[in-house]
Amino acid sequence: MTEAENRAAAMVAQEITWLVQLLKKLHQPTEYGLPLYCDNLSAIRLVENPVFHVKTKHVEVHYHFIREKVLQEEIKLKYVGTERQVADLFTKGLGDNKLEIFRQHLSVVNEAKAGVEREY
């Protein structure tokens, strides 16, 4: 996991923490950890098994924050393969097949197939 990926995961963990606190204030506590999806198995294993590695020294602070939230059961790290990253819809040029799969995941309707007419 690169430093940038680790920082991004820590930022998502902060957002999840904020959401959990907001839900508690609204008397809607969560009874389970909110999912944080990651496509890096080594990063997930590092959080689950705190073994210090020289190569991971630069991610130590962010890693500890994420680990703490996992131990508090606010966050549940889940693996999602690179080929199933729905965010790629917004960041990469995709083929028709993958575009259609991601569109379905997001419940976005294809106007041409749905017979929707536009008004201009």
Chimera marker file (.cmm) of the C-alpha trace (Angstrom):
<marker_set name="trace">
<marker id="1" x="0.000" y="0.000" z="0.000" r="1" g="1" b="0" radius="0.5"/>
<marker id="2" x="1.445" y="3.333" z="-0.975" r="1" g="1" b="0" radius="0.5"/>
<marker id="3" x="1.522" y="6.298" z="1.365" r="1" g="1" b="0" radius="0.5"/>
<marker id="4" x="-1.171" y="8.022" z="-0.717" r="1" g="1" b="0" radius="0.5"/>
<marker id="5" x="-3.453" y="4.970" z="-0.544" r="1" g="1" b="0" radius="0.5"/>
<marker id="6" x="-2.928" y="4.748" z="3.199" r="1" g="1" b="0" radius="0.5"/>
<marker id="7" x="-3.719" y="8.437" z="3.670" r="1" g="1" b="0" radius="0.5"/>
<marker id="8" x="-6.869" y="8.028" z="1.580" r="1" g="1" b="0" radius="0.5"/>
<marker id="9" x="-7.953" y="5.025" z="3.675" r="1" g="1" b="0" radius="0.5"/>
<marker id="10" x="-7.313" y="7.017" z="6.867" r="1" g="1" b="0" radius="0.5"/>
<marker id="11" x="-9.431" y="9.886" z="5.513" r="1" g="1" b="0" radius="0.5"/>
<marker id="12" x="-12.277" y="7.467" z="4.761" r="1" g="1" b="0" radius="0.5"/>
<marker id="13" x="-11.897" y="6.051" z="8.277" r="1" g="1" b="0" radius="0.5"/>
<marker id="14" x="-12.250" y="9.600" z="9.645" r="1" g="1" b="0" radius="0.5"/>
<marker id="15" x="-15.423" y="10.113" z="7.586" r="1" g="1" b="0" radius="0.5"/>
<marker id="16" x="-16.835" y="6.823" z="8.861" r="1" g="1" b="0" radius="0.5"/>
<marker id="17" x="-16.023" y="7.875" z="12.434" r="1" g="1" b="0" radius="0.5"/>
<marker id="18" x="-17.870" y="11.152" z="11.869" r="1" g="1" b="0" radius="0.5"/>
<marker id="19" x="-20.898" y="9.283" z="10.465" r="1" g="1" b="0" radius="0.5"/>
<marker id="20" x="-20.953" y="6.882" z="13.424" r="1" g="1" b="0" radius="0.5"/>
<marker id="21" x="-20.855" y="9.822" z="15.862" r="1" g="1" b="0" radius="0.5"/>
<marker id="22" x="-23.619" y="11.623" z="13.950" r="1" g="1" b="0" radius="0.5"/>
<marker id="23" x="-25.811" y="8.523" z="14.002" r="1" g="1" b="0" radius="0.5"/>
<marker id="24" x="-25.258" y="8.161" z="17.761" r="1" g="1" b="0" radius="0.5"/>
<marker id="25" x="-26.300" y="11.790" z="18.326" r="1" g="1" b="0" radius="0.5"/>
<marker id="26" x="-29.441" y="11.113" z="16.310" r="1" g="1" b="0" radius="0.5"/>
<marker id="27" x="-30.096" y="8.088" z="18.547" r="1" g="1" b="0" radius="0.5"/>
<marker id="28" x="-29.469" y="5.717" z="15.634" r="1" g="1" b="0" radius="0.5"/>
<marker id="29" x="-26.341" y="3.844" z="16.733" r="1" g="1" b="0" radius="0.5"/>
<marker id="30" x="-24.872" y="1.309" z="14.362" r="1" g="1" b="0" radius="0.5"/>
<marker id="31" x="-24.671" y="-2.242" z="15.616" r="1" g="1" b="0" radius="0.5"/>
<marker id="32" x="-21.966" y="-3.238" z="13.172" r="1" g="1" b="0" radius="0.5"/>
<marker id="33" x="-18.796" y="-1.872" z="11.629" r="1" g="1" b="0" radius="0.5"/>
<marker id="34" x="-19.293" y="0.215" z="8.518" r="1" g="1" b="0" radius="0.5"/>
<marker id="35" x="-17.424" y="-1.219" z="5.534" r="1" g="1" b="0" radius="0.5"/>
<marker id="36" x="-14.191" y="0.262" z="4.251" r="1" g="1" b="0" radius="0.5"/>
<marker id="37" x="-13.387" y="-1.412" z="0.943" r="1" g="1" b="0" radius="0.5"/>
<marker id="38" x="-9.764" y="-1.975" z="-0.029" r="1" g="1" b="0" radius="0.5"/>
<marker id="39" x="-8.195" y="-3.689" z="-3.033" r="1" g="1" b="0" radius="0.5"/>
<marker id="40" x="-4.916" y="-4.362" z="-1.223" r="1" g="1" b="0" radius="0.5"/>
<marker id="41" x="-4.820" y="-7.628" z="0.727" r="1" g="1" b="0" radius="0.5"/>
<marker id="42" x="-1.442" y="-6.828" z="2.283" r="1" g="1" b="0" radius="0.5"/>
<marker id="43" x="-2.864" y="-3.605" z="3.738" r="1" g="1" b="0" radius="0.5"/>
<marker id="44" x="-5.813" y="-5.507" z="5.216" r="1" g="1" b="0" radius="0.5"/>
<marker id="45" x="-3.467" y="-8.120" z="6.685" r="1" g="1" b="0" radius="0.5"/>
<marker id="46" x="-1.236" y="-5.412" z="8.135" r="1" g="1" b="0" radius="0.5"/>
<marker id="47" x="-4.208" y="-3.896" z="9.977" r="1" g="1" b="0" radius="0.5"/>
<marker id="48" x="-5.368" y="-7.308" z="11.191" r="1" g="1" b="0" radius="0.5"/>
<marker id="49" x="-1.886" y="-8.479" z="12.234" r="1" g="1" b="0" radius="0.5"/>
<marker id="50" x="0.225" y="-5.633" z="13.653" r="1" g="1" b="0" radius="0.5"/>
<marker id="51" x="3.675" y="-6.743" z="12.584" r="1" g="1" b="0" radius="0.5"/>
<marker id="52" x="6.146" y="-3.914" z="12.120" r="1" g="1" b="0" radius="0.5"/>
<marker id="53" x="7.894" y="-3.918" z="8.776" r="1" g="1" b="0" radius="0.5"/>
<marker id="54" x="10.613" y="-1.463" z="7.779" r="1" g="1" b="0" radius="0.5"/>
<marker id="55" x="8.816" y="-0.868" z="4.466" r="1" g="1" b="0" radius="0.5"/>
<marker id="56" x="5.669" y="0.289" z="6.265" r="1" g="1" b="0" radius="0.5"/>
<marker id="57" x="7.276" y="2.831" z="8.579" r="1" g="1" b="0" radius="0.5"/>
<marker id="58" x="5.923" y="5.792" z="6.558" r="1" g="1" b="0" radius="0.5"/>
<marker id="59" x="2.323" y="4.627" z="6.994" r="1" g="1" b="0" radius="0.5"/>
<marker id="60" x="2.545" y="3.943" z="10.704" r="1" g="1" b="0" radius="0.5"/>
<marker id="61" x="0.387" y="6.826" z="12.029" r="1" g="1" b="0" radius="0.5"/>
<marker id="62" x="-2.438" y="6.335" z="9.519" r="1" g="1" b="0" radius="0.5"/>
<marker id="63" x="-2.264" y="2.573" z="9.944" r="1" g="1" b="0" radius="0.5"/>
<marker id="64" x="-2.677" y="2.857" z="13.720" r="1" g="1" b="0" radius="0.5"/>
<marker id="65" x="-5.748" y="5.082" z="13.313" r="1" g="1" b="0" radius="0.5"/>
<marker id="66" x="-7.396" y="2.579" z="10.974" r="1" g="1" b="0" radius="0.5"/>
<marker id="67" x="-6.397" y="-0.330" z="13.220" r="1" g="1" b="0" radius="0.5"/>
<marker id="68" x="-7.892" y="1.417" z="16.260" r="1" g="1" b="0" radius="0.5"/>
<marker id="69" x="-11.207" y="1.926" z="14.452" r="1" g="1" b="0" radius="0.5"/>
<marker id="70" x="-11.255" y="-1.728" z="13.348" r="1" g="1" b="0" radius="0.5"/>
<marker id="71" x="-10.606" y="-2.868" z="16.941" r="1" g="1" b="0" radius="0.5"/>
<marker id="72" x="-13.402" y="-0.569" z="18.161" r="1" g="1" b="0" radius="0.5"/>
<marker id="73" x="-15.614" y="-2.259" z="15.537" r="1" g="1" b="0" radius="0.5"/>
<marker id="74" x="-16.533" y="1.071" z="13.946" r="1" g="1" b="0" radius="0.5"/>
<marker id="75" x="-14.952" y="-0.073" z="10.681" r="1" g="1" b="0" radius="0.5"/>
<marker id="76" x="-14.911" y="-3.434" z="8.958" r="1" g="1" b="0" radius="0.5"/>
<marker id="77" x="-12.180" y="-3.767" z="6.326" r="1" g="1" b="0" radius="0.5"/>
<marker id="78" x="-13.431" y="-5.663" z="3.299" r="1" g="1" b="0" radius="0.5"/>
<marker id="79" x="-11.505" y="-6.804" z="0.268" r="1" g="1" b="0" radius="0.5"/>
<marker id="80" x="-12.764" y="-5.866" z="-3.160" r="1" g="1" b="0" radius="0.5"/>
<marker id="81" x="-10.735" y="-6.957" z="-6.171" r="1" g="1" b="0" radius="0.5"/>
<marker id="82" x="-9.277" y="-4.376" z="-8.510" r="1" g="1" b="0" radius="0.5"/>
<marker id="83" x="-11.524" y="-5.608" z="-11.325" r="1" g="1" b="0" radius="0.5"/>
<marker id="84" x="-14.595" y="-4.793" z="-9.195" r="1" g="1" b="0" radius="0.5"/>
<marker id="85" x="-13.685" y="-1.220" z="-8.218" r="1" g="1" b="0" radius="0.5"/>
<marker id="86" x="-16.839" y="0.718" z="-9.086" r="1" g="1" b="0" radius="0.5"/>
<marker id="87" x="-14.935" y="3.994" z="-8.588" r="1" g="1" b="0" radius="0.5"/>
<marker id="88" x="-13.123" y="3.182" z="-11.857" r="1" g="1" b="0" radius="0.5"/>
<marker id="89" x="-16.331" y="4.315" z="-13.573" r="1" g="1" b="0" radius="0.5"/>
<marker id="90" x="-15.358" y="7.880" z="-12.643" r="1" g="1" b="0" radius="0.5"/>
<marker id="91" x="-11.581" y="7.659" z="-13.022" r="1" g="1" b="0" radius="0.5"/>
<marker id="92" x="-10.795" y="5.423" z="-16.013" r="1" g="1" b="0" radius="0.5"/>
<marker id="93" x="-11.851" y="4.817" z="-19.566" r="1" g="1" b="0" radius="0.5"/>
<marker id="94" x="-13.794" y="1.551" z="-19.553" r="1" g="1" b="0" radius="0.5"/>
<marker id="95" x="-14.999" y="-0.856" z="-22.183" r="1" g="1" b="0" radius="0.5"/>
<marker id="96" x="-18.727" y="-1.253" z="-22.836" r="1" g="1" b="0" radius="0.5"/>
<marker id="97" x="-18.982" y="-4.459" z="-20.819" r="1" g="1" b="0" radius="0.5"/>
<marker id="98" x="-17.371" y="-3.091" z="-17.655" r="1" g="1" b="0" radius="0.5"/>
<marker id="99" x="-19.205" y="0.223" z="-18.013" r="1" g="1" b="0" radius="0.5"/>
<marker id="100" x="-22.555" y="-1.581" z="-18.110" r="1" g="1" b="0" radius="0.5"/>
<marker id="101" x="-21.688" y="-3.708" z="-15.054" r="1" g="1" b="0" radius="0.5"/>
<marker id="102" x="-20.669" y="-0.655" z="-12.999" r="1" g="1" b="0" radius="0.5"/>
<marker id="103" x="-23.713" y="1.281" z="-14.200" r="1" g="1" b="0" radius="0.5"/>
<marker id="104" x="-25.938" y="-1.512" z="-12.871" r="1" g="1" b="0" radius="0.5"/>
<marker id="105" x="-24.104" y="-1.485" z="-9.511" r="1" g="1" b="0" radius="0.5"/>
<marker id="106" x="-24.922" y="2.210" z="-9.177" r="1" g="1" b="0" radius="0.5"/>
<marker id="107" x="-28.520" y="1.764" z="-10.403" r="1" g="1" b="0" radius="0.5"/>
<marker id="108" x="-27.935" y="4.230" z="-13.236" r="1" g="1" b="0" radius="0.5"/>
<marker id="109" x="-30.366" y="3.835" z="-16.121" r="1" g="1" b="0" radius="0.5"/>
<marker id="110" x="-29.138" y="3.715" z="-19.701" r="1" g="1" b="0" radius="0.5"/>
<marker id="111" x="-31.492" y="6.176" z="-21.449" r="1" g="1" b="0" radius="0.5"/>
<marker id="112" x="-31.179" y="4.496" z="-24.835" r="1" g="1" b="0" radius="0.5"/>
<marker id="113" x="-32.151" y="1.076" z="-23.490" r="1" g="1" b="0" radius="0.5"/>
<marker id="114" x="-34.899" y="2.429" z="-21.207" r="1" g="1" b="0" radius="0.5"/>
<marker id="115" x="-36.644" y="4.320" z="-23.999" r="1" g="1" b="0" radius="0.5"/>
<marker id="116" x="-36.369" y="7.638" z="-22.166" r="1" g="1" b="0" radius="0.5"/>
<marker id="117" x="-36.769" y="10.727" z="-24.321" r="1" g="1" b="0" radius="0.5"/>
<marker id="118" x="-35.029" y="13.965" z="-23.457" r="1" g="1" b="0" radius="0.5"/>
<marker id="119" x="-36.506" y="17.416" z="-23.594" r="1" g="1" b="0" radius="0.5"/>
<marker id="120" x="-34.126" y="20.216" z="-24.469" r="1" g="1" b="0" radius="0.5"/>
<link id1="1" id2="2" r="1" g="1" b="0" radius="0.2"/>
<link id1="2" id2="3" r="1" g="1" b="0" radius="0.2"/>
<link id1="3" id2="4" r="1" g="1" b="0" radius="0.2"/>
<link id1="4" id2="5" r="1" g="1" b="0" radius="0.2"/>
<link id1="5" id2="6" r="1" g="1" b="0" radius="0.2"/>
<link id1="6" id2="7" r="1" g="1" b="0" radius="0.2"/>
<link id1="7" id2="8" r="1" g="1" b="0" radius="0.2"/>
<link id1="8" id2="9" r="1" g="1" b="0" radius="0.2"/>
<link id1="9" id2="10" r="1" g="1" b="0" radius="0.2"/>
<link id1="10" id2="11" r="1" g="1" b="0" radius="0.2"/>
<link id1="11" id2="12" r="1" g="1" b="0" radius="0.2"/>
<link id1="12" id2="13" r="1" g="1" b="0" radius="0.2"/>
<link id1="13" id2="14" r="1" g="1" b="0" radius="0.2"/>
<link id1="14" id2="15" r="1" g="1" b="0" radius="0.2"/>
<link id1="15" id2="16" r="1" g="1" b="0" radius="0.2"/>
<link id1="16" id2="17" r="1" g="1" b="0" radius="0.2"/>
<link id1="17" id2="18" r="1" g="1" b="0" radius="0.2"/>
<link id1="18" id2="19" r="1" g="1" b="0" radius="0.2"/>
<link id1="19" id2="20" r="1" g="1" b="0" radius="0.2"/>
<link id1="20" id2="21" r="1" g="1" b="0" radius="0.2"/>
<link id1="21" id2="22" r="1" g="1" b="0" radius="0.2"/>
<link id1="22" id2="23" r="1" g="1" b="0" radius="0.2"/>
<link id1="23" id2="24" r="1" g="1" b="0" radius="0.2"/>
<link id1="24" id2="25" r="1" g="1" b="0" radius="0.2"/>
<link id1="25" id2="26" r="1" g="1" b="0" radius="0.2"/>
<link id1="26" id2="27" r="1" g="1" b="0" radius="0.2"/>
<link id1="27" id2="28" r="1" g="1" b="0" radius="0.2"/>
<link id1="28" id2="29" r="1" g="1" b="0" radius="0.2"/>
<link id1="29" id2="30" r="1" g="1" b="0" radius="0.2"/>
<link id1="30" id2="31" r="1" g="1" b="0" radius="0.2"/>
<link id1="31" id2="32" r="1" g="1" b="0" radius="0.2"/>
<link id1="32" id2="33" r="1" g="1" b="0" radius="0.2"/>
<link id1="33" id2="34" r="1" g="1" b="0" radius="0.2"/>
<link id1="34" id2="35" r="1" g="1" b="0" radius="0.2"/>
<link id1="35" id2="36" r="1" g="1" b="0" radius="0.2"/>
<link id1="36" id2="37" r="1" g="1" b="0" radius="0.2"/>
<link id1="37" id2="38" r="1" g="1" b="0" radius="0.2"/>
<link id1="38" id2="39" r="1" g="1" b="0" radius="0.2"/>
<link id1="39" id2="40" r="1" g="1" b="0" radius="0.2"/>
<link id1="40" id2="41" r="1" g="1" b="0" radius="0.2"/>
<link id1="41" id2="42" r="1" g="1" b="0" radius="0.2"/>
<link id1="42" id2="43" r="1" g="1" b="0" radius="0.2"/>
<link id1="43" id2="44" r="1" g="1" b="0" radius="0.2"/>
<link id1="44" id2="45" r="1" g="1" b="0" radius="0.2"/>
<link id1="45" id2="46" r="1" g="1" b="0" radius="0.2"/>
<link id1="46" id2="47" r="1" g="1" b="0" radius="0.2"/>
<link id1="47" id2="48" r="1" g="1" b="0" radius="0.2"/>
<link id1="48" id2="49" r="1" g="1" b="0" radius="0.2"/>
<link id1="49" id2="50" r="1" g="1" b="0" radius="0.2"/>
<link id1="50" id2="51" r="1" g="1" b="0" radius="0.2"/>
<link id1="51" id2="52" r="1" g="1" b="0" radius="0.2"/>
<link id1="52" id2="53" r="1" g="1" b="0" radius="0.2"/>
<link id1="53" id2="54" r="1" g="1" b="0" radius="0.2"/>
<link id1="54" id2="55" r="1" g="1" b="0" radius="0.2"/>
<link id1="55" id2="56" r="1" g="1" b="0" radius="0.2"/>
<link id1="56" id2="57" r="1" g="1" b="0" radius="0.2"/>
<link id1="57" id2="58" r="1" g="1" b="0" radius="0.2"/>
<link id1="58" id2="59" r="1" g="1" b="0" radius="0.2"/>
<link id1="59" id2="60" r="1" g="1" b="0" radius="0.2"/>
<link id1="60" id2="61" r="1" g="1" b="0" radius="0.2"/>
<link id1="61" id2="62" r="1" g="1" b="0" radius="0.2"/>
<link id1="62" id2="63" r="1" g="1" b="0" radius="0.2"/>
<link id1="63" id2="64" r="1" g="1" b="0" radius="0.2"/>
<link id1="64" id2="65" r="1" g="1" b="0" radius="0.2"/>
<link id1="65" id2="66" r="1" g="1" b="0" radius="0.2"/>
<link id1="66" id2="67" r="1" g="1" b="0" radius="0.2"/>
<link id1="67" id2="68" r="1" g="1" b="0" radius="0.2"/>
<link id1="68" id2="69" r="1" g="1" b="0" radius="0.2"/>
<link id1="69" id2="70" r="1" g="1" b="0" radius="0.2"/>
<link id1="70" id2="71" r="1" g="1" b="0" radius="0.2"/>
<link id1="71" id2="72" r="1" g="1" b="0" radius="0.2"/>
<link id1="72" id2="73" r="1" g="1" b="0" radius="0.2"/>
<link id1="73" id2="74" r="1" g="1" b="0" radius="0.2"/>
<link id1="74" id2="75" r="1" g="1" b="0" radius="0.2"/>
<link id1="75" id2="76" r="1" g="1" b="0" radius="0.2"/>
<link id1="76" id2="77" r="1" g="1" b="0" radius="0.2"/>
<link id1="77" id2="78" r="1" g="1" b="0" radius="0.2"/>
<link id1="78" id2="79" r="1" g="1" b="0" radius="0.2"/>
<link id1="79" id2="80" r="1" g="1" b="0" radius="0.2"/>
<link id1="80" id2="81" r="1" g="1" b="0" radius="0.2"/>
<link id1="81" id2="82" r="1" g="1" b="0" radius="0.2"/>
<link id1="82" id2="83" r="1" g="1" b="0" radius="0.2"/>
<link id1="83" id2="84" r="1" g="1" b="0" radius="0.2"/>
<link id1="84" id2="85" r="1" g="1" b="0" radius="0.2"/>
<link id1="85" id2="86" r="1" g="1" b="0" radius="0.2"/>
<link id1="86" id2="87" r="1" g="1" b="0" radius="0.2"/>
<link id1="87" id2="88" r="1" g="1" b="0" radius="0.2"/>
<link id1="88" id2="89" r="1" g="1" b="0" radius="0.2"/>
<link id1="89" id2="90" r="1" g="1" b="0" radius="0.2"/>
<link id1="90" id2="91" r="1" g="1" b="0" radius="0.2"/>
<link id1="91" id2="92" r="1" g="1" b="0" radius="0.2"/>
<link id1="92" id2="93" r="1" g="1" b="0" radius="0.2"/>
<link id1="93" id2="94" r="1" g="1" b="0" radius="0.2"/>
<link id1="94" id2="95" r="1" g="1" b="0" radius="0.2"/>
<link id1="95" id2="96" r="1" g="1" b="0" radius="0.2"/>
<link id1="96" id2="97" r="1" g="1" b="0" radius="0.2"/>
<link id1="97" id2="98" r="1" g="1" b="0" radius="0.2"/>
<link id1="98" id2="99" r="1" g="1" b="0" radius="0.2"/>
<link id1="99" id2="100" r="1" g="1" b="0" radius="0.2"/>
<link id1="100" id2="101" r="1" g="1" b="0" radius="0.2"/>
<link id1="101" id2="102" r="1" g="1" b="0" radius="0.2"/>
<link id1="102" id2="103" r="1" g="1" b="0" radius="0.2"/>
<link id1="103" id2="104" r="1" g="1" b="0" radius="0.2"/>
<link id1="104" id2="105" r="1" g="1" b="0" radius="0.2"/>
<link id1="105" id2="106" r="1" g="1" b="0" radius="0.2"/>
<link id1="106" id2="107" r="1" g="1" b="0" radius="0.2"/>
<link id1="107" id2="108" r="1" g="1" b="0" radius="0.2"/>
<link id1="108" id2="109" r="1" g="1" b="0" radius="0.2"/>
<link id1="109" id2="110" r="1" g="1" b="0" radius="0.2"/>
<link id1="110" id2="111" r="1" g="1" b="0" radius="0.2"/>
<link id1="111" id2="112" r="1" g="1" b="0" radius="0.2"/>
<link id1="112" id2="113" r="1" g="1" b="0" radius="0.2"/>
<link id1="113" id2="114" r="1" g="1" b="0" radius="0.2"/>
<link id1="114" id2="115" r="1" g="1" b="0" radius="0.2"/>
<link id1="115" id2="116" r="1" g="1" b="0" radius="0.2"/>
<link id1="116" id2="117" r="1" g="1" b="0" radius="0.2"/>
<link id1="117" id2="118" r="1" g="1" b="0" radius="0.2"/>
<link id1="118" id2="119" r="1" g="1" b="0" radius="0.2"/>
<link id1="119" id2="120" r="1" g="1" b="0" radius="0.2"/>
</marker_set>
